[in-house]
Amino acid sequence: MANAAVLIVTKKGMGKVTTIDEFQVRGRGGKGVAGMKVTEESGPIADAVGVELGQGQSVLLVTKQGMALRIKVDDITARSRTAGGVKLMTVADGDAIANVSV
């Protein structure tokens, strides 16, 4: 799994891909590490899924109101662990990302 990464998507349609190497291993009693900068603009995290870069995988984003968008994982901007994301999908007011499937 040399190309292992994590896709993080927020409820307002922002997201990013981060390689798994950027997440340090924590011992027992560790408090974890931040995976994405969460702001008012990005909204809370909707889902985080494991993906493989360079394998032609696609991700399906589905909102509560039934809108869907399919994106290739390799087309999503790779960002550092603490950075914010990029807009993956425009989400209408009152709607939110409900499901992320690879």
N, C-alpha and C positions, 0 to 999 in steps of 0.2 A: 504494500500500500504506500508506495513512494509518493503518490499524488493525492493522498488523503487530505481532505479539507472539510470545513464546517460551513454550511450555508445558514446564515442568520437572517430572518425576515421579521419586520415589525408589523403591527396591526395597521399602520398607515401606508404600507406598501414600500417601505425602504428596506434595503438589504445589502448584503455583502458576502463575499467568500473569503475565508481566512484559512491558511494552511494549518494543519494540526500541529506542526512543529512550534508554532507560536504560543501554544498553551503548555505551561510548565506543569510537571507532575507535582502534586501537593501530597504531603503525608497526612497521617491521621490528625484530626484537629485543625487542619488547614481551613482557611476561610474562602478558598476558591480564587479565581481570577476573573476580571471583567472580560466579557466577550465582545461588547459593542457599546459605544457611547450612546446612551439613550437621552433624547431631548424631547421638548414639547413638539417639535416638528416631526420627529420620527415616530413617536408614540411608543408604547410598551412592546416588548418582544412577543411575537405571535408564535414562532417556532424556530427551532434550530435542528438541522438534519445533517447527517454525514453524506458527503459526496466525493466523487473521484474526478480530479481535473484531467482533461485530455482524453476522456473516454466517450465523449459525445452524449453524455447524460442530459436529460431535460428535466425541468422542474415545473410543476403545475401549481399555480397560486389560485385559490378559490376564496371569494368573499362571502359574507353572510347573506348578501342579497342575490347570490348565484352567478356573479360575474367570474369568468375564468380567464387565465392567461398562461400560456406555455412559453418558457424561456429556456434556451440552452445554458447549461451551467457555465460553460466556457466563455459565454458572452457577458457574464456578470463580473463586474470589476473586483479584482482581488485587492483587499485592503488589510491594514495591520489590525491586530487584535483590539486595540483601544480606539480605533477610528470610528467615525460614523459611517453610515451606508450611503448608497446611491438609490435614486428612485427606480424601482422595478415595475411598479404598477400604480396608476392613478386611481385612488380610492375615493368614491363619492362621500359627501358629508353624511354622517350617520351610518356609514358602512365600515367594515373592517375585514382584514384578512382572517379567514376562519380555518383554512387548511393549507398545508404545504406538503406536496407529495413529489418524490423523486421517481 
